Amino acid sequence: MASNSATDSPVPYVDIGGQFQDDRDALMPIIEEILASGQHVGGVWEGRLEAALTQWCGTKHVLALNSGTDALILALEALGIGPGDEVITPPNSFVASTAVINRVGATPVFADVLADQNIDPRAVERVVTTRTKAIMPVHLTGRVADMNPIVKLARDRGIAVIEDAAQAIGSRYDGALAGSIGDVGCFSAHPLKNLNACGDAGYLATDRDDVADYVRLARNHGLMDRNTVTRFGTVSRMDSLQAAILEFRLGRLDDTIKRRRANAAVYRDHLDPDLVFSPPCRNMEFNTFHTFVVQVDHRDALREHLNGMGIGTAIHYPVPIHLQPAAAYLGHGEGDFPVTEEQAGRILTLPIHQGLEEAQIARVAAVVNAFLRKRR
């Protein structure tokens, strides 16, 4: 009979069901209250969540929205970015960060990345033009991009900074919280995020009153009141159920982050640095580890081997955005962003969710080390 110990049991990449079981007793009465109230949209819960998130994000305003993608779109719109404008962003992100630029009619301009997978400020400076209206760094994996030189460049040139902080709630850089450094911070609360809803949800953080005023109206059809439309908008309200779930889970986020950081430390203690590259964290960085991405040779074979051992993994992201069919109109080809392209063939995301035990992480590391040593 096979053992069920953590040292040889399956290691799931995520365990959303397990998180619900941990939350169930406390969460179900909240859900029942909302369903019984009949206030499924526009109730008190959205306002309560926004108030709580302003403390977390360190900004004057936080606005609850339907998704992180909508947060990016509305941020671009609020800053007046549209046709004829350029927005600089990395090509190694999830497609949403580029798609939203296209969505508002602006042109995405890519800048290559550093070894930690975040946008390279020097590459940003090389592609700034008179048409550049915003820089959109993506805080990939829960690590904040190198923001000081980006913000200085933007301020010197009169360019807006939009932080795609979808993966970085609670992360810090040089003492500042992710989403509070630029003009606008955009967050996702997708079920896979550290602060996760039970469906799509997101929020936007800003100190700018003009941005907050625009988004507050635009997310609800542009309605000033029930019968007065001041500008045509869209529907990007967060529903009451997701707002209440997020408010509840926000109270547990400190522990979630603490456990993920502890899991990352276990990986770094066990993975062979001669075989596995894991970008180190500088003293000025506080990484919340939305994902734990390593860079390895023989990535695809290793992933297949791990799958056969019952260990779940992912790849974020195997095809850079500039090489996607949808981006063909931008005219890029292989070799245009060499760091991104090299990483795309080597990156592998290992399980790091807060439900893991230390022995499970040690097992993953041992399997990775053993496989790569044989291949060396």
N, C-alpha and C positions, 0 to 999 in steps of 0.2 A: 504494500500500500504506500502511495506517495505521501511524503511529509507535507504538512500545511504550514511549516515554519516560514518566517519572513525571508529566510535565506534561499528558499527555492520555490516559493509561491509566485504566481504571476505578479508583475508590477505594471499596473495600468498607467497609461500616459496621463489620463485625467480620471477623476472619480467624483463627478458631479452628483451622482446618486448617493454616494457616501456622505457628501457634504449635507445633502438634504436630510439624511437620517440623523446626523448630528444636530441639525437645526430644527427638526420636525416639531418637537414638543413646544418650543418657544414660538415657532413661526406659524403653525397652523391656526392658533387663535387670532393672530393678526390677519391672516388671509380670510378667515371666516367673518371677521368684523367688517372687512372691506366689501366682501361679496354681499353680506346682509344689508349694508348701508345703502347700496344702490348708487353710490358716488364713485363710479369706476373711472371717471375722467374729471379732472378739475376739482378734486376734493382738497382736504387739508394736508394730505400726505406729501404732495409735491412740494408745497411750501416748507414743510418740516424738513424734508430731505435737503432742499436748497440751503436752508439755514445751517444745517449740520455740515454740508460740504464746503461752505464758505470758510469754516474753521480749518478743514482739512487742506483746502487748496491755497489758503493764504491770500485770497483775492477779495475785492469789494463785492463782486457779483458772481453767483453761480446760477445757471439756468438749466433746468432739467429738460431733456429732449428725448426724442425717440431712438436716437442712435449716435454713435461717435461719428459716423459718416455725415449725418445731418449737422452735427456740430461744426465740422469742417466747412461744409457748404455755406452755412449761415454766417460763419466767421468771414469767409471770403466775400460774401455779399455785403455784410455789414461794413467792411473796409473798402467797399466800392470797387472791387476787383472784377474785371470782366474782359470782353474782347479787346485785343491789342496789348494786354498786360502779360507779363511773365511772372511765374512763381517758381522759385528754386526749391528743389526737394530731392531726396536720395532715390535711387532706382532699386533699392533692395528691400523696400517696405511691402506691406500688404497693398494690393492694388488701389484701395480706397484713397490713399493719400495723393495719388496721381489722378484718379478718376474724378475727384471733386474739382480739381483745377480745370479739367476738360469740361466738366458739367457747367461751370459758370462762364465758359467761353474763353478763358485765359489759356496761355500756353505753358505746359510743364517744361521746366529746364532742369536737367539732372546734374547733380554734383556727386562725385564718387565719395567713398566712405573710408574710414580708418580701420585699423585692425580690430577695434571693438564693435564694428558694424555700424557705428553712428557716423553721420555726415561729417565730412572733412571741411573745416572752416576755410582752409586754403583753397580747396577746390571750389567752394562757394564764391570766394572773392574773384576767382578767374572767370566765372560765367555771369557776373553782374553786368547788366547793360542799363541804358537809359529807360528801357521798358520794364525793368524789374520793379514790381510793386510789393512783393512779399517774399520772405524766406520761410520755408516750412520744414524745419528739422523734425525728424521722427525719433522719439526716445525709445529706441528699439530694445526689447528684452526686459525693460524696466530700468535701464540705465539712461540717465539724462545726457543728451548730446553736449559737446563742449560749447556752452552757450556764451561765455564771456566775449570771445572774439566775434561770434556771430552777431550778438546784440550791438557791439561797438560798431561793426561794419554797417549794420542796418541803421543805427542812429546817425552815423556820419553821412549816410546817403539818403536819409529820409524814407527808408524802406520799412514796412511793417514786418513783424515777426509773429508767426502763428505756430505754436507748439502742438504738434501731433503727439499728445501725451496719452494716447489710447491704452498703452501698456504700462503706464508709469504713475498711477495714483500712489501718493506717499513717497515717491522717490525725491531725492534732493541733490542739488549741485551747488557747491560753494555756499551752503547755508540756505539756499532758496528752494522752495518746493516746485516740483514739475508743474507746469501750467501757470505759474505766477511770474515767470521770467520775461516773457515776450508780451505782445499786445493782447493776445488771446491764447488760452489753453483749451484744447479739445480732448475729451475723454470718452472712452467706450466703457459700458458696463455689460457687454456681451457675456453670456454664461461662462466663457473660458477665462475671463479676466479675474484679477485678484479680488476686486470688488465687483461681484457678479450678480446680475439679475437672473430671473427665470425666463428670459426672452431678450429681445433687443431693447437696449436703453443706452443713453449717453448723456453728457452734460458739458456745458461750456463755462469756462471761468475767465473773468476779465476784471481789470480795474477801470476800464474805460466805460463811462456812462453812455456814450453814444452807441457803442457796440451792444451793450446790454439792452438799451431801449429798442434798438432795431430788432434784436433777436426775440425779445419778449413779445413784440407784436407779430413778427414774421412767423413764429412757430405756431400761431393760432389764427391763421388766415388773414392776419393784419387787422384783426378786430380790436378796436379800442374799447368797445362794449358790445353787447349782444347785437346791436343793429347799426354800428358805425364802423366802416372799414376805412382806415387812413392810408393804407398801402396794401396792395394785394400780396398775400403771403402764401404759406403752405400749411400742412399739418405735421407738426413734429413735437406734439405734446407727449410727455411721459405719462403713462396711465398710472392710476393710484396703486394698483397692485405691485407694479415694479418699484414704484417709489417707496412703498412701505417695506418691501423686501430689502431694498438697498439701505434704507435707514437702519433696519435691524442689523444687516451684515456690516455696515459701517462701524457699529459698535464692537465688532469682532475683528476688524481689519488689522489692528495693531498686532494681534496674535497671529493672524494669517501671514503677515509680512515677517514677523519674527521667526516663524517656523520655516518659511521658504528660505530666508537668509541662512538659517541653521542647516537646512538641507544642502544649500550651495556650499557651505563650509565643509560638510562631510564629503561631497564630491571632490573638492579641491584637496582634501587630505588623502584621498584614495586614488584619484586618477593619476596616471603616470605623466608628468609634464613633458617628458621626452616624446610622448606619443600623442598626447591630447592637448590642444591649445584651448585654454579658457581665459578670455580677456581679464586681466587683473583689474581690481577696483582701486582707484586712487583715493587718497585720504579725503579729498573734497567731494567724493561721490558716495551716495547712499543708494545702492541698487536694491530694488524690491523684488527682483527675479520673477517677473511675469513668466519668463521662460529661462531655461538654462541651456544655452546654445554653446556647443563645443565645435571645434574645427579639427577634422581628422582626415588622414588618407584612407582610401578604400571605404568611403562613406556608405555607398549603396550596399556593398557586401556586408559591412558591419551591421547596417540596419536590418538586413534580411536575417542575419545571425541572431540579433537581439530579438526579433519577432519570433523566431523559432524557439527561443528560450522563454517566451512569454513576457517579454519586456517591451512595452509600448514606447514608440518614439514618434517624432514628427520632423518635418523640414520646413523652416521658415526663412526663405522661400526659395524653391528650387529653380525657378525661372525668373530672372530679374525683369522688372517692369519694362525697361527699354527694349527687351527682346520679345515682349508679348505681342501677339498679332494686333491687338487694339492700339498699340503704340507705334505701329509701322509708319503712320503719317508723320512722325517726328524725325524719321530718317536715320535712326541709329542702327548700328550693326555690332557684331561681336568685336570686342577689343576696345570699344569706346570707353568703358568703365572697368578697367582691368581688376581692380581690387574687389569690386562687387562680383564680377564674373568668377574670379578665382574662389571667393568664399562660397558662391552658390553651389559649387561642386564638392565642398568640404564640410559645410555646416550640418549639424545634426542636433536636434533638440531632445534632451533627455528628460524623463519625468522628474518634476520637482514639486508637485502639489503638496499642500499642507497635510494631507492624509497619509503621507508615506512615513514608514518607520526607518530609523537609521540603518537597520540591517538590510532593508530593501535597497537603499541607496548604495550601501557598500557592495551589495551583490551586483548591481548594475555596473559599478565601477570595475569590479573584478572581472566581469564578463568582457567589458570593453578592453581592459588592459590585456587580458589573455589572448583575445582575438588579434589585436594589433601587434602584439609581440610575435605571434606566429607569422604574421604577414611581413614583418620588418626584414 
